[in-house]
Amino acid sequence: MSTYLFIILLIYLAVSLFNYSLEYLNISHMRKYGNTVPAEMEGHVDRDLLSSIRDYTIERTRFGIVSSAINSIILLIFIFGGVLNAYNSWISSLGLSTIISGILFFLLLVYAEMVISAPFSLYRTFVIEKKYGFNKMTVSLWITDQFKSLFITSIMLSALLAGGLWIFENSPALWWLWLWIFFFVFSIFVMYISPYVLEPLFNKFVPLEDEALEVDISSVMSKVGIKVSKVFMMDASKRSTHTNAYFSGIGKVKRIVLFDTLLKMLGKNEILAVLAHEAGHWKRKHILKFILLTEAIALMAFYISFHLVSSDVLTIVFNIDIATVYVKAVLIGFLGSIALFPLTPLFHMLSRKHEKEADDFSTDITGDAEGMIMSLIKLSKDNLSNLHPHPLYSAFHYSHPPVIERIRRLKGSIDPGPVSTDSTG
């Protein structure tokens, strides 16, 4: 093994060990403080629920560490053990065109990854999630979902690779720029068709039966400048008891989807608060800012990739016999995941800032901080959310501020009312 390759391996192992250390730190923090009811949760959380939260968090974390370690070992064997080189040589020996070879190369890798991840997904879904009352999915539905996902992935990935490799072949000097544009347009296209083509393959969407609630939702959204095309209820309960709500649509006209589990759990004011929070992301242009940031990073990544692909430095360092563009793409992706790791807490810090702004926006637009507070309390209880995450762990892994921090901020925004100056009595 060359010196450069050894250094890369050490860096990857260091990043992995750091992540595992964070998980252990979080579990230790949970064991130390997990039996304490936060002041913000008094009257809403009892000892039995705290015990369930602790056990669920620890069991998920331990399983996550084991599955991640196994996947890392497989990846290291694939990259550093000569498997990638042999696989790349076999694809090249077939004598196919660059486009067909690239599609075959990546599709087989995707299929292999799905096979490897299947046992972990089954255990997580039918053991851990079922144990804590979340899973409602049958084995037949799980299998059906896997085949649907496999079919969609095959079609979309093939189209993406065919277009990308065609650009690579026909624009040797500027493929990095055209490829960046192509990927961006493709992602926007997927965002547009997903609510109408992809999502209905997995769930049923029916118009919201509560007309009064729909009127209230449209009224709140109109204050923000959003026109609601339709409010739908999604049958999420056939898979899980977890809750959610989201917007779809480009521009000011939005399609709102509410999980049936959310409608069963939250009251009207709480649902309006959650949707006003989501509207806050749109009004404050958080989604646009995030897209601009990620696309700027993607553009730099494509430009760096252009120079790496133009040379044979990657294939030399990783001992690859045949310098194909697709094997270089795999190596760039591997190195990119390591290089971007230091940016993880920065991205999450920005995301948490946006979540705070959306919480404040929800309070301002509805005039009801209590609605948002109660929704957070109910959602955290329903999802068995960790009420005592370690600060360092949350800095690296939380895209939202810890729920106790969010509730504390919102409670601080409630006007206690006029203070009496009467000193008599």
Backbone hydrogen bonds, N-H to C=O, Kabsch-Sander energy under -0.5 kcal/mol:
donor,donor_aa,acceptor,acceptor_aa,energy
6,F,2,S,-2.2
7,I,3,T,-2.2
8,I,4,Y,-2.3
9,L,5,L,-2.2
10,L,6,F,-2.3
11,I,7,I,-2.4
12,Y,8,I,-2.4
13,L,9,L,-2.4
14,A,10,L,-2.4
15,V,11,I,-2.4
16,S,12,Y,-2.3
17,L,13,L,-2.8
18,F,14,A,-2.2
19,N,15,V,-2.0
20,Y,16,S,-2.3
21,S,17,L,-2.2
22,L,18,F,-2.0
23,E,19,N,-1.9
24,Y,20,Y,-2.3
25,L,21,S,-2.6
26,N,22,L,-2.3
27,I,23,E,-2.2
28,S,24,Y,-2.5
29,H,25,L,-2.2
30,M,26,N,-2.1
31,R,27,I,-2.5
32,K,28,S,-1.7
33,Y,29,H,-2.3
34,G,30,M,-2.7
36,T,33,Y,-2.0
41,M,38,P,-1.8
42,E,38,P,-0.5
42,E,39,A,-1.0
44,H,41,M,-2.4
45,V,41,M,-1.5
50,L,46,D,-2.2
51,S,47,R,-2.3
52,S,48,D,-2.0
53,I,49,L,-2.6
54,R,50,L,-2.6
55,D,51,S,-2.6
56,Y,52,S,-2.7
57,T,53,I,-2.5
58,I,54,R,-2.5
59,E,55,D,-2.6
60,R,56,Y,-2.5
61,T,57,T,-2.2
62,R,58,I,-2.7
63,F,59,E,-2.2
64,G,60,R,-2.4
65,I,61,T,-2.4
66,V,62,R,-2.2
67,S,63,F,-2.8
68,S,64,G,-2.3
69,A,65,I,-2.5
70,I,66,V,-2.3
71,N,67,S,-2.3
72,S,68,S,-2.4
73,I,69,A,-2.3
74,I,70,I,-2.3
75,L,71,N,-2.5
76,L,72,S,-2.7
77,I,73,I,-2.4
78,F,74,I,-2.3
79,I,75,L,-2.9
80,F,76,L,-2.9
81,G,76,L,-0.7
81,G,77,I,-1.3
83,V,77,I,-1.0
84,L,78,F,-2.6
86,A,82,G,-2.1
87,Y,83,V,-2.9
88,N,84,L,-2.8
89,S,85,N,-2.2
90,W,86,A,-2.1
91,I,87,Y,-2.3
92,S,88,N,-2.2
93,S,89,S,-1.8
94,L,90,W,-0.6
94,L,91,I,-1.1
95,G,92,S,-1.4
101,S,97,S,-2.8
102,G,98,T,-2.4
103,I,99,I,-2.3
104,L,100,I,-2.6
105,F,101,S,-2.8
106,F,102,G,-2.2
107,L,103,I,-2.5
108,L,104,L,-2.2
109,L,105,F,-1.1
110,V,106,F,-2.4
111,Y,107,L,-2.6
112,A,108,L,-2.2
113,E,109,L,-2.4
114,M,110,V,-2.1
115,V,111,Y,-2.0
116,I,112,A,-2.4
117,S,113,E,-2.4
118,A,114,M,-1.2
121,S,117,S,-2.5
122,L,118,A,-2.6
123,Y,119,P,-2.3
124,R,120,F,-2.6
125,T,121,S,-2.5
126,F,122,L,-3.0
127,V,123,Y,-1.7
128,I,123,Y,-1.7
129,E,124,R,-2.8
130,K,125,T,-0.5
131,K,127,V,-2.1
132,Y,128,I,-1.5
133,G,130,K,-1.6
134,F,129,E,-2.8
135,N,129,E,-1.0
136,K,239,R,-2.6
137,M,239,R,-1.0
142,W,138,T,-2.2
143,I,139,V,-2.5
144,T,140,S,-2.3
145,D,141,L,-2.6
146,Q,142,W,-2.1
147,F,143,I,-2.1
148,K,144,T,-2.3
149,S,145,D,-2.8
150,L,146,Q,-2.4
151,F,147,F,-2.4
152,I,148,K,-2.7
153,T,149,S,-2.8
154,S,150,L,-2.3
155,I,151,F,-2.1
156,M,152,I,-2.7
157,L,153,T,-2.8
158,S,154,S,-1.8
159,A,155,I,-2.1
160,L,156,M,-2.5
161,L,157,L,-2.9
162,A,158,S,-2.6
163,G,159,A,-2.2
164,G,160,L,-2.5
165,L,161,L,-3.0
166,W,162,A,-1.8
167,I,163,G,-2.0
168,F,164,G,-2.0
169,E,165,L,-2.1
170,N,166,W,-1.9
171,S,167,I,-1.5
175,W,171,S,-1.3
177,L,174,L,-0.7
178,W,174,L,-2.2
179,L,175,W,-2.7
180,W,176,W,-1.4
181,I,177,L,-2.1
182,F,178,W,-2.6
183,F,179,L,-2.7
184,F,180,W,-2.0
185,V,181,I,-2.6
186,F,182,F,-2.5
187,S,183,F,-2.2
188,I,184,F,-2.0
189,F,185,V,-2.3
190,V,186,F,-2.2
191,M,187,S,-2.2
192,Y,188,I,-1.8
193,I,189,F,-2.3
194,S,190,V,-2.2
196,Y,193,I,-1.0
197,V,193,I,-2.7
198,L,193,I,-0.6
199,E,194,S,-2.8
201,L,198,L,-1.5
202,F,199,E,-1.8
203,N,199,E,-2.0
206,V,204,K,-0.5
206,V,233,M,-2.3
208,L,231,V,-2.4
211,E,209,E,-1.4
214,E,210,D,-2.0
215,V,211,E,-2.2
216,D,212,A,-2.1
217,I,213,L,-2.6
218,S,214,E,-2.5
219,S,215,V,-2.1
220,V,216,D,-2.4
221,M,217,I,-2.6
222,S,218,S,-2.0
223,K,219,S,-1.0
223,K,220,V,-0.6
224,V,220,V,-0.6
224,V,221,M,-1.0
225,G,221,M,-0.9
226,I,221,M,-2.5
227,K,252,K,-2.4
228,V,226,I,-0.6
229,S,227,K,-0.6
229,S,254,K,-2.7
230,K,254,K,-0.8
232,F,230,K,-0.5
232,F,256,I,-3.1
233,M,206,V,-3.2
234,M,258,L,-2.5
235,D,204,K,-1.5
236,A,234,M,-2.3
238,K,235,D,-1.2
239,R,236,A,-2.0
240,S,236,A,-2.1
241,T,134,F,-1.4
246,Y,257,V,-2.2
248,S,255,R,-1.5
254,K,227,K,-2.6
254,K,252,K,-0.6
255,R,248,S,-3.1
256,I,230,K,-2.2
256,I,254,K,-0.6
257,V,246,Y,-2.7
258,L,232,F,-2.8
259,F,244,N,-2.2
260,D,234,M,-2.4
262,L,259,F,-0.5
263,L,259,F,-1.8
264,K,260,D,-1.5
265,M,261,T,-1.1
266,L,262,L,-2.6
271,I,267,G,-2.4
272,L,268,K,-2.5
273,A,269,N,-1.9
274,V,270,E,-2.1
275,L,271,I,-2.4
276,A,272,L,-2.4
277,H,273,A,-1.9
278,E,274,V,-1.9
279,A,275,L,-2.5
280,G,276,A,-1.8
281,H,277,H,-1.2
282,W,278,E,-1.3
283,K,279,A,-3.0
284,R,280,G,-2.7
285,K,282,W,-1.2
286,H,281,H,-2.5
287,I,281,H,-0.7
289,K,285,K,-2.5
290,F,286,H,-2.5
291,I,287,I,-2.5
292,L,288,L,-2.6
293,L,289,K,-2.4
294,T,290,F,-2.8
295,E,291,I,-2.6
296,A,292,L,-1.9
297,I,293,L,-2.2
298,A,294,T,-2.6
299,L,295,E,-2.4
300,M,296,A,-1.9
301,A,297,I,-2.5
302,F,298,A,-2.6
303,Y,299,L,-2.1
304,I,300,M,-2.5
305,S,301,A,-2.5
306,F,302,F,-2.0
307,H,303,Y,-1.4
308,L,304,I,-2.0
309,V,305,S,-3.1
310,S,306,F,-1.8
311,S,307,H,-0.8
316,I,312,D,-2.0
317,V,313,V,-2.5
318,F,314,L,-2.5
319,N,316,I,-0.9
320,I,315,T,-3.1
323,A,321,D,-0.5
324,T,322,I,-1.8
328,K,324,T,-1.5
329,A,325,V,-1.9
330,V,326,Y,-1.7
331,L,327,V,-1.9
332,I,328,K,-2.5
333,G,329,A,-2.3
334,F,330,V,-2.1
335,L,331,L,-2.5
336,G,332,I,-2.8
337,S,333,G,-1.8
338,I,334,F,-1.0
339,A,335,L,-2.6
340,L,336,G,-2.3
341,F,338,I,-0.9
343,L,340,L,-1.3
344,T,340,L,-0.6
344,T,341,F,-1.7
347,F,343,L,-2.5
348,H,344,T,-2.3
349,M,345,P,-2.0
350,L,346,L,-2.1
351,S,347,F,-2.3
352,R,348,H,-2.7
353,K,349,M,-1.9
354,H,350,L,-2.1
355,E,351,S,-2.2
356,K,352,R,-2.1
357,E,353,K,-2.0
358,A,354,H,-2.3
359,D,355,E,-2.3
360,D,356,K,-2.4
361,F,357,E,-2.3
362,S,358,A,-2.4
363,T,359,D,-2.0
364,D,360,D,-2.3
365,I,361,F,-2.8
366,T,362,S,-2.1
367,G,363,T,-1.9
372,M,368,D,-1.0
373,I,369,A,-2.4
374,M,370,E,-2.7
375,S,371,G,-1.7
376,L,372,M,-2.2
377,I,373,I,-2.3
378,K,374,M,-2.6
379,L,375,S,-2.7
380,S,376,L,-2.4
381,K,377,I,-2.0
382,D,378,K,-2.7
383,N,379,L,-2.2
384,L,381,K,-0.9
385,S,380,S,-2.6
394,S,390,H,-2.7
395,A,391,P,-1.8
396,F,392,L,-1.3
397,H,393,Y,-2.2
398,Y,394,S,-2.1
399,S,397,H,-0.6
405,E,402,P,-0.6
406,R,402,P,-1.9
407,I,403,V,-2.5
408,R,404,I,-2.4
409,R,405,E,-2.0
410,L,406,R,-2.2
411,K,407,I,-2.6
412,G,408,R,-1.6
413,S,409,R,-0.7
413,S,410,L,-0.8
414,I,411,K,-1.0
423,S,421,T,-0.6
